């Protein structure tokens, strides 16, 4: 059986058994928080354990809190 492409691959479908390391997840979330222009992330700490991210710290308001959570929950970037 040969390999065939079915168009553009989706980033949400990973090979069986694939899992990003905690360090990689933490780095990606930190990058998202740093690069987003609508949030001051200087007082946010990101910890990842077993693939579960926890954000702690303070932000300016509830909207910033929600934005930080949304950035942490968004799917991996297509770099």
Steps between C-alpha positions, in 0.01 A plus 500: 500500500642838401463833673253747356435856597145611569555871461623729771580323825317624808712595799250346740569143384823371647668166450393226740676536834631851429507742792665840534731535798398716794794730422385547140143576608625750760726673247218528246258651753766743623569603139129559434463712813815698418408567137138603552465877496186519715635343818774590748631159602781619727324368813377167350678174577442191285554151641435178309481158660392189313378709208275715720580872508436718804517879486554696821561865572319826441374694199331837459141382470262212432531541122877454524445189714267351238739592220791329679287188551392500134860535383605208721214280373539572129638223276871482416623752246578397143869601509 
